[in-house]
């Protein structure tokens, strides 16, 4: 049965609800701007702001890399200075790779996303700032932030691509906004009742008895317990119990096949 | 003071400890393989396995995109079939973008990373499988997995770049492995004692009194409470209290400047 994913509960909540802005300060490569736009839209963010992009604006490479998220790139707001891009924001976090000599509090991406989600629900405007590919944010820009967001990278190889850094925050935003993965078919397939499961086990043990499997006789209880525990652990559905009974029937059918 | 980040507690734990393998099944673009390798190393993963990469192997573009993580690309293990790549693994998760008609349990990236971390600590070998850029994993490959990992993407724009999907898992792995961001300077800067803080407040109120700021007299208590509460909320350090006392002193210095 085809399910319209837009109608799944909790799945239509991604876009067009208030969400934080992503502010790229002096980004260098158009490709990275496009990749940031794409991953923003993947997680329901649409408000992209650019401060003095190195190669000017608009940028064809950004649109090409956005790959379906062109509307995020085309809607990007251009500013000359960080202060201008942040002017309307009420809570700003700065993503930085390396520790700063700064007295700004440090949050994990998860904490920052939760803080921004709570503030966004109260009607506040939040923004996440990311710096240029090489240099990152200036100390001056970091000092504008209410919080520093630090991703727990490998200190021996900490240089995270700009779009990957944006991905981590955008993903945590989607989590904080309560966007859960779709339910598994396993959640809706009825688990077998114990009676149904016991029917399978009895069927199996009868056939094994016919084959003299349980031997010597005193080992029968432990052999049976092991089989029962292993199959119990699979958490079979009603349908799977029927399937496995068919399997046993097929395996034990001694009638000649042509 | 320069701190060697390798010596920060909890920060030297990323690489060369057992960690899950990342298995790319029939990846198409060398650039994506390189970007996956880079983000793996960013989060301490190094075991990359490739099943039948479309453009052959080795691939120059993969090495170029790995940008410092060339050793992950160069150490990648090549297989012809998924079963071969997974042969030594004991717990396998399959990352899929779209819901599957499958009775494999679905986990969030966080749950999968925690499950794999617990298993890795017990000495088990774990792997995460990702499919080709367009098609994703085949239903046959998904059925090999102990769990499906589903990222909570925007259903209206669910096509996550391969390296971004790997990024989400690798980031959750680093979190599950207990890699915390470095401490903030704020954690080590001693907060002012209440006596030090009161010294600042008294100094400020004295100077404000001198300027006849508290007016009319009956409003004095509420005006003072507002100022005290606002400055208290900043959670000032000892050093910042000294700085602010210097600021007040400078502002109120009436001696002629030349």
Interface residues (C-beta under 8 A of the other chain):
Chain A: X3 X5 X6 X8 X11 X12 X14 X15 X35 X38 X39 X41 X42 X43 X44 X67 X68 X69 X98 X99 X100 X101 X102 X103 X104 X105 X106 X108 X109 X110 X148 X150 X151 X152 X153 X154 X155 X156 X157 X158 X159 X160 X161 X163 X164 X167 X168 X171 X174 X175 X179 X180 X181 X182 X183 X184 X185 X186 X187 X189 X237 X240
Chain B: X3 X5 X6 X8 X11 X12 X14 X15 X35 X38 X39 X41 X42 X43 X44 X67 X68 X69 X99 X100 X101 X102 X103 X104 X105 X106 X108 X109 X110 X148 X150 X151 X152 X153 X154 X155 X156 X157 X158 X159 X160 X161 X163 X164 X167 X168 X171 X174 X175 X179 X180 X181 X182 X183 X184 X185 X186 X187 X189 X237 X240
